Amino acid sequence: METKLLDLKGKEVGKYDLPEVIFSVKPDPYFIHEVMKHYLANKHRGTACTKTRSEISGGGKKPWKQKGTGRARAGSTRSPIWRKGGVVFGPKPRSFRQYLPIQKLRQALLEALSARAADGAVLVMENLALEAAKTSSLKGLSKYLNAKSVLFITDKMDSNFKTASRNMTDFGWCLANNLNAYEAMRNERLVFTTGGLKVLADSVKEAK
């Protein structure tokens, strides 16, 4: 499978053969959906909290006597049916984390990358080495990519590129060893460096 080879000015300078060990896996949409739920659940903080009637201050005194007032019986002003009362069956802090074997996560990454490559979302660059840390140096590349979110995957990050892309909200980056299926599916464009592809291909071969 071939894709476009770009330079830092956003110009196409040739074609690049994507490694078959990464981009030749048949994607299973149901499996990818399972893994996406895993990543989203693990991002869930689970800090929502409400107070029960026992946790709200006040309410120790009986509002009125049990009989003779003509009103309904009431034992506390912090009853759930009262204003400012406790919450029944409300959320409490808890963990939403899910577990998946590392083999499944690796397989999901390969399937996600294969699916994105089939959609034409995967591009390749030689490197991310900029001569100067200027945002204006990336305007041509941003105009060519024309995407809401672009993820650059590399073997090592260039400090000038990191500084220059800091003000560009549509640009993000990660090291090849840290790439996962969620990031591969979430971003509209995936731009690999040749070094990043080599690192990823070597890690896949070692895992096998």
Summary of the structure (lengths in Angstrom):
residues: 208
radius of gyration: 26.9
end to end distance: 21.3
largest distance: 91.4
contacts: 564
relative contact order: 0.19
helix: 37%
strand: 14%
